[in-house]
């Protein structure tokens, strides 16, 4: 009988230890999840602050020049400077554009004068998402100015050549043809 009680106590003790280990793992897991969530919240907040600051810089640039630009829901600013009379640009068609890309400080990055016109498949080719969005606002013959915030241009890393990380870019663009 004493032997049975001794085994029962050992078994009960073993169960208590297992239970406490499980609780500590749950607590550690909960703490890690809370810390991870807190870190994510801080990153989101920091990103919102950066996007707001960048948006303010673009707004100041536009105001300084007296431009009447429209802002889309994504943050793309655009202004059509010359109306053409051609067909509209749509997803799935090839656009041919003349362009000049500069930074807000005036630095010229790329130009079709030196590289030739750019041809891309709207909505699919590997060009800036802001260019895909903006080109769909144009008709053949239109000239426009697009200002792409960094998240619509080359993002956190730039283009690893002439466009620095986290840079807004300005496109002076002409839609030459749609095919």
Secondary structure, DSSP 8 states (H G I E B T S, - for coil): -HHHHHHHHHHHHHHHHHHHHHHHHHHHHHHHHHHHHHHHHHHHHHHHHHHHHHHHHHHHHHHHHT---EE-TTS-EEEEEE---S-B--TTSEEEEEEEEEETT--EEEEHHHH--EEEETTTSSS-HHHHHHHTT-BTT-EEEEEE-GGGTTTTTTTSSSS-TT--EEEEEEEEEE-
